[in-house]
């Protein structure tokens, strides 16, 4: 449980999230044991509220495998992830990828610190 605690050396600084973009090797990313994708729209107030929840979790656990996908800039990548996972695109949205498959997702007001922590507990 919570094996990502031991991955501090791989972690980005607290508060920052590694970004998924058109240069990201999605095949390599999906080969990871597990991680979260946070689909964020900078134009949406609800997305900013979800971003605050994600940032709080990230500040508490900077080693957590959470990736930011800015959907306005990277719509094609967002669509590729939706097609690959079978999870219909929403924004804001968090998808738990485990073993290359979507294990769980949450969107809009369901993106809370408690829900994110629960999703991260499923990461290996």
N, C-alpha and C positions, 0 to 999 in steps of 0.2 A: 504494500500500500504506500502511496506517495513516494515512490522511488525517485521521483524527479528532484527531491531534496538534495541528493548526492551529486547533482549535475551543476553545481554552482559555477564551476569553471567555464561551462558553456553558456552561462546566462548573460543576457544583455543587462546593462545598468538598470537599476530600479526605475520603474516608470516608463521605460522605453520598451517598445515591442519590435521584434524583427518583422520586416515587411515582406509580404508576398507580392510579387509584381511580375511583369512579363519576362523578366530575366531569371525568375526562380525556376529551378529544375523541379517540376512537380513530381516527376517519377521518383527522384531521390527523397523529396519531402515525404511522399506517401509510403516510403520504405521504412520510415521511423516507426518505432513501436506505437507511439501515441502522441497526440498534440491537439491543441485547440486552434481553430481558425476563427478570428473575429472579423466579420464583414461589417465595415463601418462606412457610413456616408457622412462626409463633412458638411453636407447641406441640410441635415435632418436633426432637429432638436432631440428627438427620441434616441437617435443614434449617439448623440453626445452624452445623454444620460447613461446609456449602456456603456459608453467609453469610460465614463467616470467609475462605473462598477468594475470594469476590467482593470483600470489603472490602480484601483485600491487593492485588488487581488495581486496585481503585478508588484506593487510596492511592498506588500507583505511577503511575497514569494518571488523574488526576482529571477529565480531559476526555473520557474514554471514555463512549460513549453507552449506559449501562447503567441500566435502570429497574427499580425494585422493585415487585412486585405482592404485597401482603400477602393471601394467599389466604383466611385466616380471616375477615377483614373484607370482602373483595371477591370472594367466590366467584362472583357473577354476572358480574363483569368477567373473571375467570379463565375461566369457561365461554364467554364471548363470544370471547375470544382463542383458546381451543381450537377453537371452531366455525369461526372465521375462518381459522385456520392449518392445520387438519386434524391438529394435534399433540395427541394425547390428553393430558389434564391429569395431571400428576404433581407432587409436591412433595417435595423441592425440584426445580426444573427451570429450565433456562436455554434460551431459544429465540432464535436469531439470525434476525431479520427483515431481509430484503434485498429491496428492490423490492416491498414490500408482502406478500411471501410468506415462509413459513418455509424457511430455507435449511439449518438444522442445529439440532439440539437435544441436550441432555445432561441427565441426571437423577441424583439421588442421588450415589453415590461417583464418578461420571464428571465431576462438577463440580470441576475442579482449576484451579489457576492456569495451568498449561500449556494446558489445553483452552480456558479463557476467553481467554487471550492469542491462541491460534490463531483463535478465533471473531472476536475483535476485529480481527485482521489482515485479515479478509474485509470489514470495514466500509469504505465509501467515504468 
